[in-house]
């Protein structure tokens, strides 16, 4: 039985995060070689994110800050 405090935990399908299980569902609905490869690649990607403790939102912010670099401009881009 689950307690209400468990509602903040990430959703898992057995040991796999639900985001990693979704591409497998897409593959089961459209069985082709390219959807299988896409499902495996997406599952590995989401599994690696979970292994390093990232969520999709945190990973996208991390990528954005990596691309933007350490220097931040104080003025808006349209006034430069």
URTA-V416434 format. One record per run of one state. SS is the DSSP state (H for helix, E for strand, C for the rest). FROM is the first residue (numbers start at 1). TO is the last residue. If there is no record, write none. Layout:
ss->SS from->FROM to->TO
ss->SS from->FROM to->TO
This chain:
ss->C from->1 to->3
ss->H from->4 to->8
ss->C from->9 to->11
ss->E from->12 to->13
ss->C from->14 to->15
ss->E from->16 to->17
ss->H from->18 to->29
ss->C from->30 to->32
ss->H from->33 to->51
ss->C from->52 to->55
ss->H from->56 to->68
ss->C from->69 to->76
ss->H from->77 to->79
ss->C from->80 to->80
